[in-house]
Amino acid sequence: MEIHRHLDEELDSLRDTVLRLGGEAEAALRRAMHALSDRDTAAAREVLDHDDEIDQLEVEVDRRAIDIFALRQPAARDLRFVMAVAKMAPVLERIADHACNIARTAIDLNTEPELKNHVRIHQMGEIAIAMLGGALDAFTRNDAAAAREVIKRDDEINNLYNQIFHDLIEKMAKEPATATRDARLLFVAKHLERIGDYVTDICELTVYMAEAAVIKHRH
Amino acid sequence: MSTSTPTITPKLEVKSRATLPARPTKIAVEGLSFYYGHTRALQDISLEIPERMVMAFIGPSGCGKTTFLRTLNRMNDVIPGTRVEGRVAIDGQDIYASGADVVELRRKVGMVFQKSNPFPKSIFDNVAYGLKINRLTSNKAELEDRVEEALTDAALWSEVKDRLKSSALGLSGGQQQRLCIARALAIRPEVILMDEPASALDPIATSKIEELIVDLKRQYTIVIVTHNMQQAARVSDLTAFFLLGKLIEVNSTEKMFTAPDEKLTEDYITGRFG
């Protein structure tokens, strides 16, 4: 069946493109956290340099998804897949934007004396990276159970964010000399907390794709 | 026609009607099998069609959807060597019961065919035909009112009101099909069966027929056979999928096209059949 072979090829291309976008977003986050932890300004600049490519991949996913909707009128599992991918692409692009913001903060902080005691931020970063990797794996395998497991980890990120928030506010009050740098770290924590939310969105889309179940706002 | 009200429990229930209004059952089919000679073309079909809704029948060629449609007003009776088993109840009355009035049944259950088939008469006479032979009007004024009403309901009145005496054969294909719908509506049926009513029409004429179907369901129960799955998705509330004479799945159209319950349906709808 020639027509359906073409549809399968188009769906495969769409999957490849969104996975490339996901891979780039994951690499950007990993590199941005490395730039912050290891004071590697070159890595931070690399994150910023790659952002255009990520934006282009998002546009590419959009274009491919619109073509499939318009020309193939997908139904059932194909419809859910194209819908999920079309909604996932901007979420991945936003994750990469947050990674860029973390990279910019790293560049600023790397020009100043090193701050101590931000172990929890690194911990948050590790969880966010692991969640994003897990979400992309679950999507690739069409595995709703794995996606649900990833969603559970968002609580860990939120708890860490609350602890960091209180710690840094307290520290800023006690040590005004480093308050500006601490405030920057607080923003990094906020970016990671938002990334946790975005990864949750990706997992919800995987559950929708695999099971046709809408779990948004229900967990 | 039998007057008893059978209790019919369909074997295949619509699993997801959450988004649809609750409506009483208009047509209830139970354990229906249909034979062309020794060939069993339909196998043990059970389903319910609620009133004032549109149900679409989909499936590959030869799956039995048209044969099934034609069992709903006994149109297959005219084919020699055919046989029906099971029950079809409309408003609770078994249409295959001995003594059932087939003329009355076909007045109640109108039909529109794939190819428009106007009579070689004027537009007016085409619509008036059923009213005259059934003696459903008592005077000329009433007849004219009913013809106008049917043409209006079929969204054709404004296009033909100035040429009612012209031949129906001079109308375009889309207009001829709407004329056939008007002819079916004139005798005020309760159910309209449509067998691929837009398959020979261009996209604009198709769109008019589809809009008409959506408008007509306010008053009528409509069953449509279509090969065009997007058409089924656009016009119907419920969809039934047939394969090799079996009913595979009945579901709300929304569910059917986003997340069907049966793998066979999914494969057919996504074009990965076979």
Interface residues (C-beta under 8 A of the other chain):
Chain A: M1 I3 H4 L7 Q73 P74 A75 A76 R77 D78 L79 R80 A212
Chain B: M229 Q230 A233 F257 T258 A259 P260 T265 E266 I269 T270 G271 R272 G274
